[in-house]
Every structure is written in C-alpha cells, then in structure tokens.
Amino acid sequence: MTSEEMARMREHVTIGARILADADSDLIRTAELIAQSHHEKWDGTGYPNRISGTAIPIEARIVALADVFDALCSERPYKRAWPLEEAYAEIARCSGSHFDPACVASFQSRWCEISALMGGDPIQLAESA
C-alpha cells in the first residue's frame, strides 16, 4: 500500500465521525466518539489526532482492543486467521503501547468467556495464556 493509499484509507475515521456528528441520541454521539478515536493508540502513535492515554475516550479504547482482536482472529484475503492463543498474546504484548493497560487487564480477566465465544477451549486457553 502506498503512503497515498494509506492516507486515503485512514480517512474512514473522520468520515465516519462526520456522518454521525450532531446527533440528538446519546448512542449515536457515543458511536461518533468511537468512529473518531478507535485508531488512536495508548502511546500516542495512532491516528487521526495522535492523542494518547486517557485523552482517548474509554469507549474508543475498548473498541480498539476488540477491533484488533477480531481482525487478528478473522481470515482476510491477505492473511490467515490467527489462533486464539496467538491473538491473546499479541493483545497482551501491546498493553501500554497500542492498548490501555486497564482494558487489556479486563480482556485477560474475561478470557474464559471470550475464548468460549470464539469457539475455543476456555480452560486450555486460560491456562496457556
């Protein structure tokens, strides 16, 4: 992907937020926050505004982790789906850089339920994680 293509792709956050802007609904205003901030990173290296830490809305921090986990575990035309154990390890590895450490801790504390929802063996995965 060229830098121009990457810049174009990254516009989806501001386009999505603009579509949801000025809503009367609390739910749609929350969706706007998520659309605008779900690619920001805990360490400030994300986009579009390079905000960091708690300046990123908590809703977006939660969705960012869930979005990456889903992307890792899903097959795409350009990649295989990762095994659950590898996706778990990647989320843990990115705690404090990509993800809010508190969100990662919550993810880890609910691993049995998450892995069961994903079709894994929750006992085996929880012990190996």
Disulfide bonds with the S-S distance in Angstrom:
none
